[in-house]
Amino acid sequence: MQMQCNTMSAKPPILIIEPFFGGSHKQLIDTLIECLNLADYEIFSLPAKKWHWRARTSALYFSQLIPPEHDYKVLLTSSVLNLAELIGVRPDLVSCRKIVYFHENQLVYPVREVKERDCQYGLNEILTCLAADIVLFNSNFNRMSFLDNVQPFLNIQPDFKLKHIRERIEKKCEVLYFPIKFHAFPNKRHIMDAEINTEPDSLHLIWPHRWEHDKNPKLLVEVLMELNKRQVDFKVTICGESYQAVPEAFDGIQEKLGAKLINFGHLTREEYIKTLLTGDIVISTAGHEFYGVAMLEATYCGCYPIAPNKLVYPEIYPKENLYNTSNSLIKMLYNWCRNPEIFRRHRDKFFDYFTFERYSAQHLVPKYMEKMRISV
């Protein structure tokens, strides 16, 4: 558990609660509090592990931890917290301006088997939206996939019907993209403008995602094996966070790809950025994605993005960067790997028109402050 608070006698007006303080959840809070004074906020958080138990019990836990005497005007939390439960046992917080941020939603979060889905998590999120004043989503895909599934999800209930819930929630919902601190990254294109272009002939492919089934590592391996079989020259980095065992799809991949696999496993932040700057193409094979911070970070560092023509990706990337089938992904990569000079000219044209501003912290953080009614 982490509690961050100021030591001044005045009580802070902003209460920040994060039951899963890691990854993008932590990144968002860290980015926002950079624009706040220490006297403005208190943070109550739990480490980013045991997600299911955080969703089940964190409201009760925080209800005991948050001081009964306070001057909170704003409550900011993620959808992992059951806000309705917290307000139920701590009615003194009901007068706060309650803002909930959805990094993902459980109504469409993929599971390996339908029977694995625990309906309680989706119900918690619906109740949280009803208890909130403002509901923020990190993409329009996230917002619409949630709203469109509220009623079908509630219809699972067998012996009575719950009506008009979507309408009550929808009027509170807005899209506010996740703020990425691009200014903290070096930019490959700017570096290359100041140096002689000494890029190697073989393309460097990067897959920077969590090593979990929803990111579809199986498809990545199938594509890489086919490229290897066709004897085209390439290098590949497979990095990202691994919370559990190495995916079965990755078994033996180091032996099969040999020297073509130049990075395999988690990289430090410094190593990660250096790797992105040497990359040519960043690939997503995801079966689930509500935003895609790693893809945007890699793109900013100079990698050409290739992603599925579904989920959030059509909202962010041009049509020519998207593929519909595994065969079309293989064909795209095969052609680029055979013709690296043609690829790099194509990549340069992409960066002539793709803009990062709408996803940047400098552009977005003031909008978050407006929601909390804080001037910056």
C-alpha positions as CSV (number, residue, x, y, z in Angstrom):
1,M,0.0,0.0,0.0
2,Q,1.1,3.5,-0.8
3,M,-0.2,6.7,0.8
4,Q,1.2,9.9,-0.5
5,C,0.2,13.0,1.4
6,N,1.4,16.4,2.4
7,T,2.5,17.3,5.9
8,M,0.9,20.7,5.9
9,S,-2.0,21.4,8.3
10,A,-4.4,22.3,5.5
11,K,-6.5,19.4,4.2
12,P,-5.9,18.8,0.4
13,P,-8.9,19.2,-1.9
14,I,-8.1,16.3,-4.3
15,L,-8.4,12.6,-3.3
16,I,-6.7,10.2,-5.8
17,I,-7.4,6.5,-5.4
18,E,-5.7,3.8,-7.5
19,P,-6.2,0.2,-6.5
20,F,-3.8,-1.0,-9.3
21,F,-0.8,1.4,-9.0
22,G,1.4,0.2,-11.9
23,G,1.7,0.3,-15.7
24,S,-0.5,2.9,-17.4
25,H,-2.5,3.4,-14.2
26,K,0.6,4.7,-12.4
27,Q,1.8,6.5,-15.5
28,L,-1.4,8.6,-15.7
29,I,-1.3,9.6,-12.0
30,D,2.4,10.5,-12.1
31,T,1.8,12.7,-15.2
32,L,-1.1,14.5,-13.6
33,I,0.4,15.2,-10.2
34,E,3.4,16.9,-11.9
35,C,1.0,19.8,-12.5
36,L,-0.3,19.8,-8.9
37,N,1.1,21.2,-5.8
38,L,1.9,18.7,-3.0
39,A,-0.7,20.5,-0.9
40,D,-3.4,19.9,-3.5
41,Y,-3.8,16.1,-3.3
42,E,-3.5,12.9,-1.4
43,I,-3.0,9.5,-3.1
44,F,-4.1,6.2,-1.7
45,S,-3.0,3.2,-3.7
46,L,-2.2,-0.5,-3.7
47,P,0.5,-2.3,-5.7
48,A,-0.3,-3.5,-9.2
49,K,-0.8,-7.2,-8.5
50,K,-3.8,-9.5,-7.7
51,W,-6.0,-7.5,-10.0
52,H,-9.1,-9.6,-9.3
53,W,-8.8,-9.0,-5.5
54,R,-8.2,-5.3,-6.0
55,A,-11.5,-5.1,-7.9
56,R,-13.3,-7.1,-5.3
57,T,-12.0,-5.6,-2.0
58,S,-10.2,-2.3,-2.5
59,A,-13.3,-0.2,-1.9
60,L,-13.6,-1.7,1.6
61,Y,-9.9,-1.3,2.2
62,F,-9.7,2.3,1.2
63,S,-12.9,3.1,3.2
64,Q,-11.0,2.3,6.3
65,L,-7.8,4.1,5.2
66,I,-9.2,7.5,4.0
67,P,-9.4,9.9,6.9
68,P,-12.9,10.7,8.2
69,E,-12.0,14.4,8.6
70,H,-11.2,16.0,5.3
71,D,-12.0,18.8,2.8
72,Y,-12.0,16.7,-0.4
73,K,-13.7,18.4,-3.3
74,V,-12.6,16.0,-6.1
75,L,-12.3,12.2,-6.1
76,L,-10.3,10.8,-9.0
77,T,-10.0,7.0,-9.5
78,S,-9.8,4.3,-12.1
79,S,-12.5,1.8,-12.9
80,V,-10.7,-0.9,-10.9
81,L,-12.3,0.7,-7.8
82,N,-16.0,-0.1,-7.1
83,L,-16.9,3.5,-6.5
84,A,-20.5,2.7,-5.5
85,E,-19.3,0.4,-2.7
86,L,-16.9,3.1,-1.4
87,I,-19.6,5.8,-1.4
88,G,-22.0,3.4,0.2
89,V,-19.7,2.8,3.2
90,R,-18.3,6.3,3.2
91,P,-21.2,8.7,2.5
92,D,-19.1,11.6,3.5
93,L,-17.4,11.4,0.1
94,V,-20.6,11.6,-1.9
95,S,-20.4,15.4,-2.2
96,C,-17.0,15.2,-4.0
97,R,-16.8,15.7,-7.8
98,K,-16.3,12.0,-8.6
99,I,-14.3,11.3,-11.7
100,V,-13.6,7.7,-13.0
101,Y,-11.1,6.9,-15.7
102,F,-11.5,3.8,-17.8
103,H,-8.1,2.4,-19.0
104,E,-10.0,-0.7,-20.2
105,N,-13.5,-2.1,-19.6
106,Q,-14.6,-5.5,-18.4
107,L,-17.7,-5.8,-20.6
108,V,-15.5,-6.7,-23.6
109,Y,-12.2,-7.7,-22.0
110,P,-11.3,-11.0,-23.6
111,V,-11.1,-14.2,-21.7
112,R,-9.8,-17.5,-23.1
113,E,-13.2,-19.2,-22.4
114,V,-16.6,-17.6,-22.0
115,K,-17.2,-19.6,-18.9
116,E,-14.2,-17.9,-17.3
117,R,-15.9,-14.5,-17.3
118,D,-16.9,-13.3,-13.9
119,C,-19.8,-11.1,-14.4
120,Q,-19.2,-9.3,-11.1
121,Y,-16.4,-7.2,-12.5
122,G,-18.6,-5.8,-15.3
123,L,-21.4,-5.1,-12.9
124,N,-19.0,-3.3,-10.6
125,E,-18.1,-1.0,-13.5
126,I,-21.7,-0.3,-14.3
127,L,-22.4,0.6,-10.7
128,T,-19.3,2.8,-10.6
129,C,-20.5,4.8,-13.6
130,L,-23.9,5.3,-11.9
131,A,-22.2,6.6,-8.8
132,A,-19.8,8.9,-10.7
133,D,-20.2,12.4,-11.9
134,I,-17.8,12.2,-14.8
135,V,-16.7,9.0,-16.6
136,L,-13.6,9.4,-18.8
137,F,-12.5,6.8,-21.4
138,N,-9.0,6.7,-23.0
139,S,-10.5,6.2,-26.5
140,N,-13.8,6.3,-28.3
141,F,-13.5,2.6,-29.0
142,N,-13.3,2.0,-25.2
143,R,-16.4,4.3,-24.6
144,M,-18.5,2.8,-27.3
145,S,-17.6,-0.8,-26.6
146,F,-18.6,-0.3,-23.0
147,L,-21.9,1.6,-23.7
148,D,-22.9,-0.8,-26.5
149,N,-22.6,-3.8,-24.2
150,V,-24.2,-2.4,-21.0
151,Q,-27.7,-3.7,-21.9
152,P,-26.6,-7.0,-23.4
153,F,-24.5,-7.6,-20.3
154,L,-27.4,-6.8,-18.0
155,N,-29.6,-9.1,-20.0
156,I,-27.6,-12.0,-18.7
157,Q,-29.6,-11.6,-15.5
158,P,-32.2,-14.4,-15.7
159,D,-35.4,-13.4,-14.0
160,F,-36.0,-9.6,-14.4
161,K,-35.0,-6.8,-16.7
162,L,-32.9,-3.8,-15.9
163,K,-33.8,-0.9,-18.2
164,H,-32.5,2.5,-19.1
165,I,-29.1,2.0,-17.5
166,R,-27.1,2.9,-20.6
167,E,-29.0,6.2,-20.9
168,R,-28.2,7.2,-17.3
169,I,-24.5,6.4,-17.9
170,E,-24.0,7.8,-21.4
171,K,-24.6,11.4,-20.5
172,K,-21.7,11.3,-18.1
173,C,-19.2,9.8,-20.6
174,E,-16.4,11.6,-22.4
175,V,-13.3,10.6,-24.3
176,L,-10.0,12.0,-22.9
177,Y,-7.0,10.4,-24.5
178,F,-4.2,9.0,-22.2
179,P,-1.5,11.7,-22.0
180,I,1.9,10.5,-23.2
181,K,5.0,12.5,-22.3
182,F,6.5,12.6,-25.8
183,H,8.7,15.4,-24.7
184,A,10.6,12.9,-22.5
185,F,11.5,10.8,-25.5
186,P,14.3,11.4,-28.0
187,N,13.0,11.6,-31.6
188,K,14.8,9.5,-34.2
189,R,13.8,11.7,-37.1
190,H,15.4,14.7,-35.5
191,I,18.5,12.7,-34.7
192,M,18.8,11.5,-38.3
193,D,18.3,15.1,-39.6
194,A,21.5,16.0,-37.8
195,E,23.5,12.9,-38.7
196,I,24.4,11.0,-41.8
197,N,21.9,8.2,-42.5
198,T,23.8,5.0,-41.7
199,E,20.8,2.8,-41.2
200,P,21.5,-0.9,-41.8
201,D,20.0,-2.8,-44.7
202,S,17.9,-5.2,-42.7
203,L,14.7,-3.9,-41.0
204,H,14.3,-4.0,-37.3
205,L,10.9,-5.2,-36.2
206,I,9.7,-4.5,-32.7
207,W,6.9,-6.1,-30.6
208,P,6.7,-4.2,-27.3
209,H,3.6,-5.6,-25.6
210,R,2.6,-7.5,-22.4
211,W,3.3,-11.2,-22.7
212,E,-0.3,-12.3,-22.3
213,H,-2.8,-14.0,-24.4
214,D,-4.8,-10.9,-25.3
215,K,-1.8,-9.5,-27.1
216,N,-1.8,-12.6,-29.3
217,P,1.9,-13.7,-29.2
218,K,0.9,-16.8,-31.2
219,L,0.1,-14.6,-34.3
220,L,3.5,-12.8,-33.9
221,V,5.4,-16.1,-33.9
222,E,3.4,-17.4,-36.9
223,V,4.3,-14.3,-38.8
224,L,8.0,-14.4,-37.8
225,M,8.3,-18.1,-38.7
226,E,6.8,-17.5,-42.1
227,L,9.2,-14.5,-42.8
228,N,12.1,-16.7,-41.7
229,K,10.9,-19.5,-43.9
230,R,10.9,-17.2,-46.9
231,Q,14.5,-16.3,-46.1
232,V,14.1,-12.5,-46.0
233,D,16.5,-10.5,-43.9
234,F,15.2,-8.9,-40.7
235,K,15.9,-8.4,-37.0
236,V,13.3,-8.5,-34.3
237,T,12.9,-7.4,-30.7
238,I,10.3,-9.0,-28.5
239,C,10.0,-7.0,-25.3
240,G,7.3,-5.9,-22.9
241,E,6.2,-6.8,-19.4
242,S,5.8,-10.4,-18.4
243,Y,3.7,-10.9,-15.3
244,Q,3.5,-14.7,-15.4
245,A,5.1,-17.6,-17.3
246,V,6.5,-17.1,-20.8
247,P,3.7,-17.7,-23.3
248,E,3.7,-21.2,-24.8
249,A,3.9,-19.6,-28.3
250,F,7.4,-18.3,-27.4
251,D,8.7,-21.8,-26.6
252,G,11.8,-22.4,-28.7
253,I,11.6,-19.1,-30.6
254,Q,15.2,-18.1,-29.7
255,E,16.6,-21.3,-31.3
256,K,14.3,-21.0,-34.3
257,L,15.2,-17.4,-35.1
258,G,18.8,-17.4,-33.9
259,A,20.7,-14.2,-34.5
260,K,17.6,-12.5,-36.0
261,L,16.1,-12.3,-32.5
262,I,18.3,-9.5,-31.0
263,N,16.2,-8.8,-27.9
264,F,14.0,-11.2,-26.0
265,G,12.4,-10.2,-22.7
266,H,11.9,-7.1,-20.5
267,L,14.2,-4.1,-21.1
268,T,15.0,-1.3,-18.7
269,R,13.6,2.0,-19.6
270,E,16.9,3.2,-21.0
271,E,17.4,0.0,-23.0
272,Y,13.8,0.2,-24.2
273,I,14.2,3.8,-25.6
274,K,17.5,3.0,-27.2
275,T,15.8,0.0,-28.9
276,L,12.9,2.0,-30.1
277,L,15.3,4.5,-31.7
278,T,16.9,1.6,-33.7
279,G,13.5,0.2,-34.8
280,D,12.0,0.4,-38.2
281,I,8.5,-1.1,-37.7
282,V,6.4,-1.5,-34.5
283,I,3.9,-4.3,-34.8
284,S,0.7,-5.0,-32.9
285,T,-1.0,-8.4,-33.1
286,A,-3.4,-7.6,-30.3
287,G,-6.8,-9.3,-29.9
288,H,-7.5,-6.6,-27.3
289,E,-6.4,-2.9,-27.1
290,F,-8.3,0.1,-25.8
291,Y,-5.5,2.6,-26.5
292,G,-1.9,1.3,-27.0
293,V,0.7,3.5,-25.3
294,A,3.6,1.3,-26.4
295,M,2.6,1.6,-30.1
296,L,2.4,5.4,-29.9
297,E,5.7,5.7,-28.0
298,A,7.5,3.5,-30.6
299,T,5.9,5.5,-33.4
300,Y,7.1,8.7,-31.9
301,C,10.6,7.3,-31.7
302,G,10.5,6.7,-35.5
303,C,9.0,3.2,-35.9
304,Y,6.4,2.7,-38.6
305,P,3.2,1.3,-37.0
306,I,1.4,-1.8,-38.3
307,A,-1.7,-2.9,-36.4
308,P,-5.0,-4.8,-36.8
309,N,-7.8,-3.1,-38.6
310,K,-10.0,-3.3,-35.5
311,L,-10.2,-2.3,-31.8
312,V,-8.8,1.2,-31.2
313,Y,-6.4,1.2,-34.1
314,P,-8.6,2.7,-36.8
315,E,-9.2,5.6,-34.4
316,I,-5.5,6.4,-34.3
317,Y,-3.7,5.2,-37.4
318,P,-4.3,5.6,-41.2
319,K,-6.0,2.8,-43.1
320,E,-2.7,1.9,-44.9
321,N,-1.1,1.1,-41.5
322,L,-3.8,-1.5,-40.7
323,Y,-4.1,-5.2,-41.8
324,N,-7.2,-7.4,-41.9
325,T,-5.7,-10.9,-41.9
326,S,-2.5,-12.7,-40.9
327,N,-1.7,-13.2,-44.5
328,S,-1.9,-9.5,-45.3
329,L,0.4,-8.8,-42.3
330,I,2.9,-11.3,-43.6
331,K,2.7,-9.9,-47.2
332,M,3.2,-6.3,-45.9
333,L,6.2,-7.2,-43.8
334,Y,7.7,-9.5,-46.5
335,N,7.5,-6.8,-49.1
336,W,9.1,-4.2,-46.8
337,C,11.9,-6.5,-45.6
338,R,12.8,-7.3,-49.2
339,N,12.9,-3.6,-50.1
340,P,14.2,-1.6,-47.1
341,E,15.0,1.5,-49.1
342,I,11.5,1.7,-50.6
343,F,10.1,1.1,-47.1
344,R,12.1,4.0,-45.6
345,R,10.8,6.4,-48.2
346,H,7.3,5.2,-47.4
347,R,7.9,5.7,-43.7
348,D,9.2,9.2,-44.2
349,K,5.9,10.1,-46.0
350,F,3.9,8.7,-43.1
351,F,5.7,11.0,-40.6
352,D,5.1,14.0,-42.9
353,Y,1.4,13.9,-42.0
354,F,1.0,11.9,-38.8
355,T,0.6,14.2,-35.8
356,F,1.2,13.3,-32.1
357,E,-0.2,16.4,-30.5
358,R,-3.7,15.1,-29.7
359,Y,-2.1,12.3,-27.6
360,S,0.6,14.4,-25.9
361,A,0.6,15.3,-22.2
362,Q,1.3,18.9,-23.0
363,H,-1.9,19.1,-24.9
364,L,-4.1,16.8,-22.7
365,V,-3.1,17.5,-19.1
366,P,-4.7,20.9,-19.0
367,K,-8.0,19.2,-20.1
368,Y,-7.7,16.8,-17.1
369,M,-7.1,19.8,-14.8
370,E,-10.3,21.4,-16.3
371,K,-12.3,18.3,-15.3
372,M,-11.0,18.6,-11.8
373,R,-11.6,22.4,-12.0
374,I,-7.9,23.1,-11.4
375,S,-6.2,25.9,-13.2
376,V,-2.6,25.4,-14.5
